[in-house]
Amino acid sequence: SISTHRPYSWARYWSENGQDVTVLTAKKQGFDHPLDLNLSKLKGVKVIEVPYQLFWGPILKFSYVEKLGKWLRRKFLNYLGADYDPRNSWFFSTSPIFSKLARESDVVISTYGPEAAHIIGCKMKILYPSIYWIADYRDLWSGNPSFVEVSEKLKKKIKEEEKETVGKYADLITSVSDDLCQRLSKLHNKTTIKVTNGFDIDE
C-alpha cells in the first residue's frame, strides 16, 4: 500500500494546488497482488496505465507458478547475473510514452521500486536535460536487504547501475527516513531530503 499511497497523495495535493499532474503506472498483474486497494480517481490527474510486455504473463495468475518463480529467482540470482524482476520489462512498454511525456514535463518524480521507475526517470532526464528529476526511495536499491545473499560481483554490478542512473542524473533524492537519506547521500553525493510516509489527515 505504501507504493500506492505515497505517490497518490502527492498527485492529489499537487493537483489541488493547481499543478498539471500525469501519473505513469503499470497495469497490474497477478504478481502485483494484493489488488484490493481501490482509491478514488483524482480530479485533474491524468493516469496512464501501460501493461507489461510479458509473453508468459498469463501463467502467473496461478499462485503456485508465482511461488515457484520467486524460489527460482532467489536460488539462481547469482548465476543470472542480474536482478530479474518481471516488473523491469515495463521499461520497454513505456518507451514511446515517457518520451512524449518528457517533452511536456518540467518535473519528473520516480519512486523505487522496481528499478524500472528510476531508469525511466533517468531516460527522461537524458532526453530533456532541462527536466528536474527527483528520485524517490521507499526502499534502497543496491543496498536492499533482499540482496544480502548474492555475490559481491553482482552487488557491485547493481550498485554501478544505480550510480550510472540516479547518481549521475538525478537533481534531488528523497527517502522515507534519516538513515536512508544518509546512506543515499553518501552513495550518490547528492542533496537528499526526508519525506516520511504517513496518513492523510482529511481521511
C-alpha positions in Angstrom: 0.0 0.0 0.0 2.9 2.4 0.6 3.9 2.2 -3.1 0.3 3.4 -3.9 -0.5 5.8 -1.1 2.8 7.7 -1.3 2.6 8.9 -5.0 -1.2 9.1 -4.8 -1.1 11.7 -2.0 1.5 13.7 -4.0 -0.7 13.7 -7.1 -3.7 14.7 -5.0 -2.2 17.7 -3.3 -0.1 18.9 -6.3 -3.2 18.9 -8.5 -5.3 20.6 -5.8 -2.6 23.3 -5.8 -3.1 23.9 -9.5 -0.3 21.7 -11.0 -0.8 19.6 -14.1 -0.1 16.1 -12.9 0.3 12.9 -15.0 0.9 9.5 -13.4 2.5 6.8 -15.4 2.0 3.3 -13.9 1.9 -0.3 -14.8 -1.3 -2.2 -15.5 -1.3 -4.6 -12.6 -0.8 -8.3 -12.9 -1.2 -11.3 -10.6 2.3 -10.9 -9.2 1.4 -7.4 -8.0 -1.1 -8.8 -5.5 -2.9 -8.0 -3.4 -5.0 -6.0 -5.8 -7.8 -4.9 -3.5 -6.6 -1.3 -2.8 -9.2 0.8 -4.6 -8.7 4.6 -4.4 -10.9 7.3 -5.7 -10.0 8.9 -9.0 -8.3 12.3 -8.6 -9.9 15.2 -10.3 -7.4 16.8 -12.8 -4.9 14.0 -12.6 -4.3 12.0 -15.8 -3.4 8.4 -15.2 -1.7 6.3 -17.9 -1.7 2.6 -17.3 0.7 0.6 -19.5 0.7 -3.2 -19.5 3.9 -5.2 -19.1 5.4 -6.9 -22.2 5.3 -10.5 -20.8 4.8 -13.4 -23.1 4.5 -15.6 -20.1 2.3 -13.2 -18.1 -0.9 -15.2 -18.3 0.5 -18.2 -16.4 1.4 -16.0 -13.4 -2.3 -16.0 -12.5 -1.7 -19.4 -10.9 -0.3 -18.9 -7.4 1.9 -22.0 -7.5 3.7 -20.7 -10.7 4.4 -17.4 -9.0 5.8 -19.1 -5.9 8.0 -21.3 -8.0 9.2 -18.3 -9.9 10.2 -16.5 -6.7 12.0 -19.5 -5.4 14.0 -19.9 -8.7 14.8 -16.2 -8.7 16.3 -16.4 -5.2 18.2 -19.6 -5.9 19.7 -18.6 -9.3 20.1 -14.8 -8.8 23.9 -15.1 -8.7 24.0 -17.2 -11.9 21.7 -15.0 -13.8 24.0 -12.0 -13.2 21.1 -9.5 -12.7 18.1 -9.0 -10.6 15.4 -10.5 -12.8 12.1 -8.8 -11.7 9.3 -9.1 -14.3 8.3 -5.6 -13.5 11.5 -4.3 -15.1 10.3 -5.3 -18.5 7.8 -2.4 -18.1 10.6 -0.1 -19.3 10.2 -1.4 -22.9 6.4 -1.0 -22.9 6.6 2.7 -21.7 9.4 3.9 -24.0 7.2 5.8 -26.6 5.0 7.2 -23.8 7.7 8.5 -21.5 9.5 10.1 -24.5 6.3 12.1 -25.2 5.8 12.9 -21.5 9.4 14.2 -21.3 8.7 16.8 -23.9 5.7 18.1 -21.9 7.1 18.0 -18.3 9.0 20.3 -16.1 9.5 17.9 -13.2 9.6 14.1 -13.1 9.4 12.1 -9.9 10.2 8.3 -9.9 9.8 6.2 -6.9 11.8 3.0 -6.3 11.0 0.0 -6.8 11.2 -1.6 -9.2 14.3 0.0 -10.7 12.5 0.4 -14.0 10.9 3.5 -12.4 14.3 5.2 -11.9 15.6 4.1 -15.3 12.6 5.7 -16.9 13.2 8.9 -14.9 16.8 8.8 -16.0 15.9 8.4 -19.7 13.5 11.3 -19.5 16.3 13.5 -18.0 18.7 12.5 -20.7 16.2 13.2 -23.4 15.4 16.6 -22.0 18.1 17.8 -19.6 16.0 20.8 -18.5 13.7 18.4 -16.6 14.1 18.4 -12.8 14.3 14.8 -11.8 13.6 13.7 -8.3 14.5 10.1 -7.5 12.4 8.9 -4.5 13.3 5.8 -2.5 10.7 3.9 -0.4 13.4 1.2 -0.1 17.0 1.0 -1.0 18.1 -0.2 -4.5 21.6 -1.6 -4.4 21.6 -1.6 -0.6 18.3 -3.6 -0.5 18.2 -6.4 2.2 17.0 -8.8 -0.5 20.5 -8.9 -1.9 22.1 -10.0 1.3 22.9 -13.5 0.0 24.0 -12.5 -3.6 27.6 -12.5 -4.7 29.9 -9.4 -4.2 30.3 -9.3 -8.0 26.5 -9.0 -8.5 26.2 -6.5 -5.7 28.8 -4.3 -7.4 27.1 -4.6 -10.7 23.7 -3.5 -9.2 25.4 -0.6 -7.4 27.1 0.6 -10.6 23.8 0.6 -12.4 22.3 2.7 -9.6 25.2 5.2 -9.7 25.0 5.4 -13.5 21.4 6.5 -13.4 20.4 8.1 -10.1 24.0 9.0 -9.1 24.7 10.6 -12.5 21.5 12.3 -13.5 19.1 12.9 -10.5 18.7 16.5 -9.4 17.4 15.5 -6.0 16.9 12.4 -3.9 14.1 11.9 -1.4 13.6 9.0 1.0 11.5 7.9 4.0 13.9 8.2 6.9 17.0 9.9 8.2 19.0 6.6 7.9 18.1 6.0 4.3 18.8 9.6 3.4 22.3 9.5 5.0 23.1 6.2 3.1 21.8 7.6 -0.2 23.6 10.9 0.2 26.9 9.1 0.9 26.4 6.8 -2.1 25.5 9.4 -4.6 27.0 12.6 -3.1 23.7 14.5 -3.8 21.2 16.5 -1.8 18.9 14.1 -0.1 15.8 15.1 1.9 13.4 13.1 4.1 9.8 12.8 3.0 8.2 10.5 5.5 5.3 8.1 4.9 2.2 9.0 6.9 -1.5 9.3 6.7 -3.9 11.8 5.1 -5.4 13.9 7.9 -8.5 14.5 5.8 -9.3 10.8 5.7 
